[in-house]
Amino acid sequence: MDAVQPLAGMPLAYSVRNIRIEPNLVLAPMEGVTDLTFRRLIRKIGGAGLTVTEFIASEGLRRGADKMEEMARIDPDEHPVAIQIYGRNPTAMAEAAKIVQDLGADICDLNFGCPSKKVCAHSGGSALLKDPELAEQIVRAVRAAITIPLTVKMRSGFDSTQRNCPDIAWMCQEEGVEAITIHWRTRADLYSGTRAVDKIAETKARLRIPVIGNGDILDFESAKAMFADTGVDGVMIGRGAIKNPWVFQQVRAQMLGHELTEVTPEEKRRVLIDYYESCRAWFRTDRGALGRMKKISNYFTHGLPYSSELRTTILRSQTVEEAITAVNLYFDHLAEWQARGGSTRERLVPDATDAALAG
């Protein structure tokens, strides 16, 4: 593959106070995904300049709930890392932020963007975009409570009639927030909608602090488009990292004009099995580990030849061992199939069943 020339003027890093984020590619906080096991996976592959935890309820964290403390765990060598918290009570958010600081996080990140009904029903997440006064109270209380850098992640607005992220972001900056991440979708868009990054561009033009763009960053082309269309300092990648954990490494290489190295099926096997073993070590029960494995595998295996049967087998697995055996058997058969000349999708029989791979 020919080397890709880096986009003229594309930034390669940014700083949040004295913390340099390089590469300027950030792993997004994702509920039920970006726990310690997944963040370890991303860090082992490389290419992400900053990782962010799942969003954590401030009330639970300040009460010492075991689940919240587990979600906030970070590795000693996981730096820089941000712990993200959400809530609607300024006092609770400030107390939770102190805990985040004590846990060793480099950055405390506030969630003003979660679209889930449960979070929004209690005036947290993206619901705060409808209540700028409460949002300001939260930012002010948290800023006064901690000395580490403070950042905020938000959506462009609550709905199409209230895309007020530039004003909310300006308030955050004036209250001491040191970087802003904006997802182009509104809360009403949930996970759909038509790409509209104008409010990210407007915010970047108004603010002095770094602005990070988020939303449907899946590869180098989509990252390049975000930089070109908005002038942001960095990009945040979410669901694209579940489908392809190598996306940070690949985007970084292409930003530097390097050749894109193909990820081999054998490398995918190694990484998936390693992730399974990490899940088994992390979760208290095989049931918990298996649930997470099934969730990630459903994304991870898309695009592999005849992989739907593998996904079905993993989803039906009753134990971790069953899932690991299914993965190894699939990749063994895949290697045999490729050795027989089935190296591209075009050479597969269109109506062949998944079972044909094993034949």
TADA-V543595 format. One record per residue. OMEGA is omega in whole degrees, -180 to 180 (NA if undefined). Layout:
BEGIN
OMEGA + OMEGA
END
This chain:
BEGIN
180 + 177 + 179 + 180 + 180 + 179 + -180 + 178 + 180 + 179 + -179 + -178 + 170 + -179 + 171 + -169 + -177 + -179 + -178 + 179 + -177 + 4 + -178 + -180 + -170 + 174 + -177 + 172 + -180 + -179 + 178 + -179 + -170 + 171 + -175 + -178 + -179 + 179 + 175 + 178 + -179 + -179 + 179 + 179 + 175 + 176 + 179 + 180 + -179 + 174 + -178 + -180 + 167 + 177 + -170 + -179 + -178 + -179 + 180 + -179 + -178 + 176 + 179 + 179 + -176 + -177 + -179 + 179 + 178 + 179 + -177 + -180 + 176 + 177 + 178 + -178 + -178 + -180 + -2 + 179 + 177 + 172 + -178 + 178 + 176 + 179 + -178 + -178 + -177 + 180 + 179 + 180 + 179 + 179 + 178 + 179 + 176 + 178 + 177 + 179 + -179 + 179 + 176 + 178 + 176 + -176 + 170 + -178 + 179 + -179 + 173 + -172 + -176 + -178 + -173 + -179 + -178 + -179 + -178 + -179 + 179 + 176 + 175 + 177 + -176 + 176 + 179 + 177 + 176 + -176 + -177 + -179 + 178 + 177 + 179 + 178 + 180 + -180 + -178 + -179 + -179 + -180 + -179 + -173 + -173 + 178 + 178 + 179 + -180 + 177 + -179 + 174 + -177 + 170 + -176 + 178 + -180 + 175 + -175 + 180 + -175 + 179 + -168 + -177 + 178 + 180 + 179 + -180 + 177 + 177 + -179 + 179 + -178 + 179 + 173 + 174 + -170 + 171 + -178 + 171 + -178 + 172 + -174 + 180 + 169 + 177 + -179 + 179 + -173 + -178 + 178 + 179 + 179 + -176 + 178 + -174 + -177 + -179 + 174 + 179 + 179 + 179 + 180 + -179 + -176 + -169 + 174 + -176 + -180 + 175 + -178 + -179 + -176 + 176 + 176 + 172 + -173 + -175 + -178 + -177 + -180 + 176 + 179 + 180 + 179 + 178 + -175 + -174 + -173 + -176 + -177 + -178 + 180 + 177 + 178 + -177 + -179 + -175 + 177 + 180 + 177 + 179 + -174 + -179 + 178 + -172 + 180 + 179 + -178 + 180 + 179 + -180 + -178 + 174 + -179 + 179 + -180 + 176 + 178 + 180 + -179 + 176 + -176 + 175 + -179 + 176 + 177 + 177 + -177 + -178 + -179 + 179 + 178 + 178 + 177 + -179 + 177 + 177 + -179 + 180 + -174 + -176 + -178 + -178 + 175 + -180 + 179 + 179 + -177 + 178 + 179 + 179 + -180 + -179 + -178 + -178 + -178 + 176 + -168 + -173 + 178 + -180 + 175 + -180 + 175 + -175 + -177 + 177 + 177 + 179 + 179 + -180 + 179 + -179 + 180 + -178 + 180 + -179 + 176 + -179 + 178 + -179 + 179 + 178 + 179 + 180 + -179 + 179 + 180 + -176 + 173 + 179 + 180 + 179 + 179 + -179 + 179 + 179 + 179 + 177 + -180 + -174 + 179 + 179 + -176 + -177 + 178 + 176 + -173 + -176 + 179 + 178 + -180 + -178 + -178 + -179 + -178 + -178 + NA
END
